[in-house]
Amino acid sequence: MTALLILIPAALFLGLLGLGAFLWALRSGQFEDLDGAAERILYDDDLEC
């Protein structure tokens, strides 16, 4: 029973930490260009002229 006194606040803290990281990533523009990385593999960068 005393383990719950440690585990519940720890789980709440980790959940809030994950939510904070997700909101930070949203505000910093991490999810703006989802197609760019997927299409970048198709471009040939090492062209020799």
C-alpha positions in Angstrom: 0.0 0.0 0.0 2.9 2.4 0.7 4.2 1.7 -2.8 1.2 3.4 -4.2 2.1 6.6 -2.4 5.3 6.6 -4.5 4.0 5.2 -7.7 0.9 7.4 -8.2 2.8 10.7 -8.0 5.6 9.3 -10.1 3.2 8.2 -12.8 1.5 11.6 -12.7 4.8 13.4 -13.0 5.9 11.3 -15.9 2.6 11.8 -17.7 2.8 15.6 -17.2 6.4 15.5 -18.4 5.4 13.6 -21.6 2.5 16.1 -22.2 4.9 19.0 -21.7 7.3 17.5 -24.2 4.5 16.9 -26.7 3.3 20.5 -26.4 6.8 21.8 -26.7 7.3 19.8 -30.0 3.9 21.1 -31.3 4.9 24.8 -30.6 8.4 24.4 -32.0 7.1 23.2 -35.4 8.2 19.6 -35.2 5.0 18.4 -37.0 4.8 21.1 -39.7 6.4 19.3 -42.7 5.4 15.6 -42.5 5.7 15.0 -46.2 9.1 16.6 -46.6 11.1 13.9 -44.9 9.2 11.2 -46.7 9.9 12.7 -50.1 13.5 13.8 -49.4 14.7 10.2 -49.8 13.5 10.3 -53.5 15.8 13.2 -54.5 19.2 12.4 -55.8 21.7 14.6 -54.0 25.0 13.2 -55.3 24.7 14.2 -59.0 28.1 14.3 -60.7 28.4 16.9 -63.5 
